Amino acid sequence: MPMVVLFRTAMVFQGADPMQQNVGALDGIKILDFTQMMLGPLCTQTLADMGADVLKIERPGKGEWMRSMPMIGELVGGDSAAFHSFNRNKRSVTVDLKAPEGRAALLEMSKHCDVVVENFRSGVMDRLGLGYEDFKAANPKIIYASGSGWGEDSYLAKKGTPGQDLLVQAMSGVMFNTGRAGDPPTACGTPIADFAASQALAIGILTALIARDRKGMGQRVETNLYSATLNLMAQENFAVLNQGIHLQRSEAGVASCWNDAPYGAHPSSDGWVAIAMCPLEKLGPLLDDPDLATLDPWEQRDEVKLRIDEGTRRKTTAEIMTIFEEADIWAAPIRDSNQALADVVENEPDRLVVMDHPKAGQIRAVANPVTMSETPAALRRVPPQVGEHTDEVITELLGEEEAARLRATGALG
């Protein structure tokens, strides 16, 4: 059943006047953003939320190809939900990367910038004459950040293995370690490799900015989906590397190959409840099963899981939660996305940003998750239209005469 939601928020952003908005911690940092899809755009949006001036370089006419990729078969105001999700607070500049005048203009623009970010396939930017060495020659203090699927020097990249989130989940062990034993390997319900790598790249850029401030040097920063995803499983991978174990999924559905029971989803009479780590001697009496504590939570974790299922199945979700909350049990009702977001809209609207988009109308998105007391993340610009800020940015950085010349050559689209 579709969810009907009433808006309830402290601020609806209208227009694009950055002077009326908090400038943010990264005010004064200017970023040339060549990114596409998710890894790169989420990284640069994170920095843009914090005040950086992100100049999104797009293809003339069409823009980033993710704009036209329907999510669940639909576009929102002419662009995909994915584009809207990862491109607020940016200015769109269209430049033909293959035109010599366009390449020269971008290198000249970099003299006024602090960071270049790209996540093309390995070697693409070098072939365009826009690699690290090219930008470094133009601006020795530039920070050049790259995100890729496997890493620039990985044998997987060299053999041409596509560096895509699902494939990285498959190769890294995430899919094999998720789900019940006997069932097919299960992918995470969201592209976690992209998200992990995007935040790792943002951290790398911020660290490089601090190093430049202290040591006066630019540098290259790299991360990749594979390394970031392996890092997500740091504890599991440590055990495999050092304890000689082979991780096994639970047949009964314990949620992690790493954890004993309880840890996972348990049925109620009208839904599901998640129970995290809890001593069996405390949990058993609450489920009318005092002998539960006689079982070993690791060696007999499947039996423990099924015994807990028997107890929870006799009660409604609300009844279980009342009992567990009074006993201070780590538990929560399992909600779908509609239920979760309905709760956010009603009770914690600050977790969202609401924007008046010129084509999509009023749209909502998840807010930056970091709060800062003095320089908070702020919404200054809605996701841009293709090339919306080309003339503005080129004139601002290179001057009106050069902007007119570039327009005449067709390098700006």
N, C-alpha and C positions, 0 to 999 in steps of 0.2 A: 504494500500500500504506500503510495507516495507520501512523503513527509511535507506537511504544511508548516512553515516557520514564520513567525513574526520577527521583524527586525527589532533588535534591542541592543543599541551600541552607544557609546559615549561620543563617537565622532564619525561622521560620514564625510569623506574627503571629496571635495568638488574642485574641478579645475586643476591647474598645474603651476601654481605659484609657489616655488620653493622658498621664497623670501618669507612666507607666512608660516613656514614649518621649522621645527627644530633642526639645526644644521647637523647634529650628530657628531660622534667621536671621530669619524674619519673625514670631516669637512676639510677640504683642501687637497684630498687625495683624488687624482684623476686616473681613470682606468680605461684603456682601449680593450674592448671586449669582443673577441672574435668567436665566442662560444655558441654552441647549438645543442639541442636536445635537453639533457637534464644535468649531467655532472657540472658542466661549465656554467650554464645559466643560473642554477641554484647557488653556486659559489659566488658569482658576481652579484646576485640579488642580495645575498647575505651581507656583502660589503656595502652595497647601495643602501640598504635599510639603515646601516650605521653611519650614513652621511657621505660615502664616496660618490663622486660624480662618474657614473659608469656610462661610457659611450659605446653603445651596441652597434657594431659594424655589421651591416646586412647587405644581402644581394639587392641591387637595384630592381625595383618593381615587385619582386616576390618576397624579399626578406628571408629570415631564417626559415628553413623548410619545415620546422616543427609547427610553424603557424598554421599550416594547411593540413595537419594530420588530425583527423577527427578522433575524439576520445568518446568511446561508446557511440560512435556513429554521428556525432554532432559537433558543430562549432559554436562558439559563444561570441556573438558580435563580429563574426568573420574570422576569428582566430581560435585555435584549439584551447581547451582547458589547460593543457600542459603549458602552452606559451604564457597564458595569463598567470599561471601559478608561479612562474620563475623569472618574470621580467618586469616587475614593477620597479619604480624609482630609477629607470634608465632612460637615456636619450637615444633615439634611433638615428643612425647616420648610414646612408647608402653609398657604398663605394665599390667600384668594379676592381676586384683584387687582381685581375689579370691584365688590366690596363697599366702601362708604364706610369702614366700620370697619377693613377690611383695609388699605386705602390709608393711612388715618391711622396705623395701627399701624406700617406699614413706614417711613413718614416719621419717626415717633418713634424707631424702632429705628435709623435712620440717624444719629441724634445720638450713638450709641455705636459707630459704625462708621467706618472709614477710606475704604472703597472701595465703589462700586456698579458691578457689571458686568452688561451686557445685550447680547444680539445678536438682538433682535427686528427685524422689518422697520422701515424708517425711519418714524417718526411714531407707532408703536404705544405706546411708553411715554409719550409726551406726551399722547396721547388718554386714557390711563389716569390721568393726573395724577401720573405717576411719572417724568417727564422730568428732565433736568439741572437746569432752573431750579427745579423743585419740591423736589428734594433739596438744592440749594444754599440755598434759603430756609430749610430745616430745619437744615442744617449747612454753613455757608459754607466750611469746610475740606474738604468731601467731594471725593474724586476719583471722577469719573463716567466710566467706560470703556465705549465702545460698539464692537462689531464688526458689520460689515455686508458685503453682497456687493460693492457697487460704491462705497460712500461716500455719506454723507448728501446731498450736493449734486450728485451725478453725474446727468447726463441719463439714464443707463441706469436708475438707481433711480427717477427721476421718471416714466419711461415704463412702469415696472412690470416690467422684465426680471428674472426670478428670479435671485437671487444665490446660485447653487449651485456647488459645486466643479467639476463636470464642465463646466458652462457657462462658468465663468471660465477653465478650461484652454482651452476652445474659442476664447473671445474674445481671450485674451491672446497667442496664438501658440504656447503650449506644445504643444498637440496637433499643430499643423501642422508643427512643427519636430522631432517625434519619430517614429522609424520610418524605413523605407526609402522612397526616392523611388518613386512609382508605386503604393505601398500606401496604404490609407486613413490619414488622420491618426490618431495613436495616443495615447490618454490614458495618463498615468502610472499605474503599478500600485497607487498609494495616493493618497488625496486630498490632494495636496501644497498646494493653495491653502488649505485649512482649516488644515493644520499650520503653514504659513508665517505665516498671519495670527494664529493663536493665540499663537505665540511673539513676534510683533511686538507684540501687545496686552499680553502679560505684560511685555515690556521697557518699553513705554510707561507701564504702571502703576508699575513700580519706579522709573522715572525721575521720575514725578510725585510719588511718595512722598519721594524725595530732595529735590526742589524744594520740597515743602511743609515738610520738616524745615528747610531752609535759609532759605526765604523766607516761610514761614507762610501759604501760600495753597493753596487747592484749585484744581482745574481740570478741564476736560473732555479726555478722551483718546479718540481715534478711530483705527481702522484698518479695512481692508476686504480682502476676498479678492483683488480685482483689483490693487490697489496692491502687496500683498505678493507676488503672483505675478509681476508685472512686475519687481519687485525681485529675484526669484529668477533672472531672466534679465538681470541688470544688464550683464554684459559683451557678450552678444549684442545687447541693445538699444542699447548705446553704439555698437556697430559700425554698426547700421542707421541710427541718428540722425546719425552723424558721418562715416562712411566711404562712404556712398552705395552700400551693397551690398544684395543681396537674398539672404537666407539660403536655401540649397538643401540638401535631404536627399540623402544618398548613395544611389545605386542598389544598391550592393553591401552596404550595412549598416554603414558607419562610424557609431558610436553618437551622434554629435553633428554638427549642421549647422555647428558652430563650429570643430571640430577636424579636423586632417589625420589621416592614418593612420600608425601603428596607433592605434585608439581604439575598442574595442568587443568584441563577442563573436565567437569563432572556434571552429569545431567541432573536437573531438578524435574519436578513433575510438569513444569510449564516453561522450561528453558535450560539455561546452563549457568554454572558458577565456576570461576577459576579459583583454585586454592594453591597458594604458594607454600613455601617451606613451613612445616608445623610438626611439632612432636606428636607422635601417634598416641601417646598416653593422654595428651590433652584433647586431641581430636576425637578419639574413639567414643568416649562417653557422650559427647554432643550428638553423635550419630547413632546412639543406642547400640554401640558395638565396643564394649569395654575390652574385649579380647584382641582388638586391633593392635594393641601395643605389644603383643607377643610375636608379631611378625617382624622380620628384618626389612627396614625400608629400602635397602639397596638390593640384597640378594633375592628378596621376594617382592620387588617393587610392582610387578604386574598384579600379583594377588592383592597387594595393598590397594592399588588403584581400583580394582574391581569391587573390593569390599567397601571402599569409600563411595563408589557409584551406587551401591545398594542402599546406603544410608541417605545419600542426597536425593535419590530418585523418589523417596517417600514424602518429600516436602516441596513446597513451592520455592521459587527463587527468593521471594520476599521473606518467607519464614526462615530459610537458611541464613540469609544475610542478617536478620534480627538476632538469631542465635549466635552467629559468628562475631558480629560486632560487639555484643555484650561480653564475649569471651576473649576479645582481642585476637581473633584469628585473621591471618593475612588472606583475605578473600575479596572477590569483587564479582558482580554480575557480568556476564559476557554480553556485550552489546554489539549490534551491527553499526555501520557508519552513520546511518540515519538517526539512530537513537543517541549515539555519542554526540553528534553535532547538534541535535535538538537540545541536549543538555547544555552544551557550550553556549548556544545562542541565548538560552533562557537564563543561565546562571553565571556564565563567565565570558561575556561578549568581548572582553579585552584580549581574548585569545584569537580574535579575528580582526581583519581589516575590511572595511566596506568602502567601495569606490564607485564614483559616478563615471562610467566609461562612455565616451562619445558614441559608440556604436552598440555596445552590449547593455547599456543602461546601468542600473545598480547591481554590482557584483560583489561577492564576498570571497575572501581568501584567508588561509591560515596566516597568522601574524608571525613575525620573527620571534623565536622562542627565548631570546636573551633579553633580560631587563637590566637597565642601568639607571642608577639614581640621578646622575647629573647630565648624561648625554644619551638619552634613550633612543632606541630605533624609532624612526618616524616614517610616515607615508607622505611622500612629496609629489610623486608622479604616478599616474596610472600606467599600465603596460602601454608602450608607445605604438603608434601606427608606423607602418613601414616608411622609413626615411623622414619621419615627422620633424626631426631636429637637424637635418643635414645642413641646410643653409646657416642656421643658428650656430652650430658647432664649428663648421669650417671657417666662417667669418670670425668667430671668437678666437680661434687658435691660429689661423693663417692670414687673416685680414680679408677685407672686402674685395680687394683687387684680385687676390689669388683665388678666392671663392668664385668670382665671376669667370676667371680663366678656366678653372676646373669644370665649371658647369658647361662652358663652351666646348670643351674637349669630349664631353660625355662620360668622363670618369666617375661622375657622381650619380649617374643613372638618370 
